[in-house]
Amino acid sequence: MSFLKRINFERDGVLYAFLLFVIYALMFRGEVFHNPQTWRLLLSQNADIGIIAVGMTLVIIGGGIDLSVGSMLALIGVIGLTRMGVQPVSVGVLWMVGVGAVLGLIQGTIITWGRVVPFVATLVGLLVFRSLALALANGGTLPSKNPAWQDLTSQGVPLPFVLMPNGKPMVIYWSIFLFIAVALILGFVLNMTPYGRRLVAVGSNEKAAKYSAVNVGAIRRWSYVILGVCTGLAAWVNSSRLNSVPSSNAGQLAELEAIAAVVIGGTALSGGRGRIWGTVVGVMILGMISTMLVAEGVSAYWQGVVKGGIILIAVLISRGKKVD
């Protein structure tokens, strides 16, 4: 009991939850989770959501939120594949990252200079970006014309000590490395740079940050630009996996999955507190939940109920002490 009293569930609850999920999966669903390919699939299929989620972490820590990232992903994907055509992959990637940065800047400017509530501004973005994606793609699916576009999610680094059923080494896809790299970079930005400290200060107490000569508008605006860049990278991963961009459902509900991962990871929706590593664990937990529900034979219609309950529990654990 003394050990339990020393556990800080508010701070480290997500890590203990993840460990419990792993133990349960290995003990009771070993036929699925003893297979290394399951873990590779879990990471690769959630790499796009993960990249968006780590960017969303910065926005929420700064006291904002973005409901438009799913629609933004679709629009960025359509523009990127259209502009790339049969040109090198780098052309498409640069267009996606550049468009993402511009869209993030537009949203951040509307919120900071226009003084529009983030919920409203990004809800408008959700509608506008999806509509533009549908218009540019004529409501259909835009295929990639470059055969190398799929390499991000089909090529990678082989692990010689982990063999597939056909005897060949298992390959860790480049999309997984991209997810890890983005998480490490933004973790460094948040924890080791003046910008990260100022972002936390803005989210914790905006008025105090202003009195400390912090440019609150610029700090928040840059968080949306960073999220836009992350959404551009996520559009690359998503369109690479499908080798196309379905304008009607690309990125559908991505904003909810990303926000859920951020909340499960221990970031406060009120701002001022959060961890990138917690978000990464949150992405893994959501992915494991989906995999376990499928393994348990739970109907897809009920999976949202289970995920919603887990998110609610995560919020209740991480909300801190009640102030009367």
Buried (B, 14 or more C-beta within 10 A) or exposed (E): EEEEEEEEEEEEBBBEBBEEBBEEBEEEBEEBBEEBEBBBBBBBBBBBBBBBBBBBBBBBBBBBBBBBBBBBBBBBBBBBBBBBEEEEBEBBBBBBBBBBBBBBBBBBBBBBEEEBEBEEBBBBBBEBBBEBBBEBBEEEBBEBBBEEBBBBBBEBEEBEEEEEEEEEEBBBBBBBBBBBEBBBEBBEBBEEEEBBEBBBBBBBBBEEBBEEEBBBBBBBBBBBBBBBBBBBBBBBBBBBBBBBBBBEEBBBEBBBBBBBBBBBBBBBBEBBBBBBBBBBBBBBBBBBBBBBBEBEEBEEEEBEEBBEEBBEEBBEBBEEEEEE
